[in-house]
């Protein structure tokens, strides 16, 4: 029994080492979405532009991007110019101002430009919770049937745009 107790720390170390080694090289940032393949959840949000109530029925009928962003988000500042470029090329984008204040969002869009066809306010983050958002920026590709076909966590940029664009078809 004493010999077993003597080797127990070594056995624990080897087991933990094996577990850690098996995780090397894996993408630890990616969190799969349970909503891929499902319709956008029901929601009622307020439009930033006109304070009107908007539901999922008011979303575009063709494929589009749904981008969760916030003025408090450093990565959103990096992503925004590329979204403006995409909008100028005709890519439809719905913006969800996530856990933010209305006056800050309005000022942001005046200063930086507005790439969004619609901007909806999710001040409490409840719609983001329904969509499984883990943080901003986060972008979903929605097909013409209103089904989520892809989820992208992080900044949309020139490097990852070809992959997202492939899902817009």
N, C-alpha and C positions, 0 to 999 in steps of 0.2 A: 504494500500500500504506500509506503514511504517513497518508493521509486516512482510510482505514478504521480504523486504530488510534486515530486522534483521535476518531472518532465511536463507537467501541465502548462506552465507558461510557454514553453517551447511549442507545444501542440497548438495552443491558442494563437500564438504569433504566426505559425505557418498557415493556419486556417484563415486568419485575417489577411495575411499576405496574398493568399490565393484569391480571396474575394476582391481585394483592391486590384490585383493584376488583371483579373477578368474584366474590369471596368475600364482599363486603359484604352484610349483611342475611341471610346464611344462619345457621341454627342450628348453632353450632360445638360445642354441648354434646351433641347427640344422636348416639348411636352405635347403628346398627341391630343387631338381634339376629338371628343366624343360626338361632336356635331357634324363632322364631315360626313356627307351623304344624307343629311337631314335638312329640312326647311329651316329658314331663319325663324327663331322663336317669336311668338306673339309679343308685341310691345306697343306702348303708347309713349311717345317722347314729344318734347316741344321743339319746334323749329327755331333755330337761332335767328333766322332772318325775319320771321313775321309772327313769332309767338303762337303759331297754330299747332294744334295737336296732329301728330303724324303717327300712322300705324304701318305695319309691314305691307299693307295693301297699297300704300302710297309710294313704295319703292319702285325703281325702274323695272320694266318688264324684260329687258335684255340683260346680258351678263354685265356685271359691274364689280368694283372693289368696294368693300366696306372697311374704312380705316378708322381705328380708334386712336385718338391723339389727345394731347393736353398741353397747355402753355407751360406747365410745370415740368415737362418731360424734356430733358436735354437731347435725347435721341430724336425726338420729334422735330427739333430745330434743324438737325442734320438731314432728316428725311424730307422736310417740307419742299425745298427747291425742286427735288426730283418729282414730287407729286404735282407741282405746278407744271413741270415739263410734260408729264403724262397727260394732264388735263388739256394742255394746248394741242396735243396730238389726238385728242378726242376720246381718251379713256374715261369712261364714266366712273366717278368716285363719290361715294356717300361718306361724309365725315361724321364721326360720332365724337363729340367733344366730351371726353371722359374725365369725370371727377374734377371739374373745372368751374370757374366762375364766368358768367355770361359776358361781363364787360371786358374781361381779360381775353376771351376768345374773339370777341368782336375786334378789339384792338390788334390782336395778332394777325387776323385775316386782312385788316386794312393795311398793316405794315408789310406783310410778307406776301400778300396775294391769296386769292381763294381758289384752290383747285377743285373744290367740291361742288357737285350739282345741288346737294342739300347738306346742311349742317344741323345735326340733331343733338340736343343737350342731354347728356346722361350724368347729371350732377352728382347723384348718389352712387353711381356705378352699378345700379341694379341690372340694367340691360347687359352691361359688360359681364356681370356675374352669370347671367343666363347664357351668354355666348362663350363663357369659359375663358374670358380674357385674364391673363396673368399679369399684364402690365402694358404700358404704352411704349412705343407704337406696336400695334398689332393689326394685321390686315387679313381680311377674309375675301376669297373670291367666291362670288355668288353667280350661279348660272341663270339662264333665262327662265327656268322653272322655279326660281327662288330657293334652290338647294345650295348649301355650302359645299363647295368642291375642294377647297384648299384653305389652309390656315398658315399664315406666315407671321412668326414672332420676330420682332425687331424691325430695323430700318429697311424699307424698300429702296433699292438703289440699282445702278446700272448692272451690277454683277448678278443680282438675283432676279431682276425683272424678266429675263427670258423664260425662266421657270414659271413665274406667275402669269405671264402673258399666255403661255401654253394652256393654262386652265381657263382662260377667258373665252375660249372658243365654244 
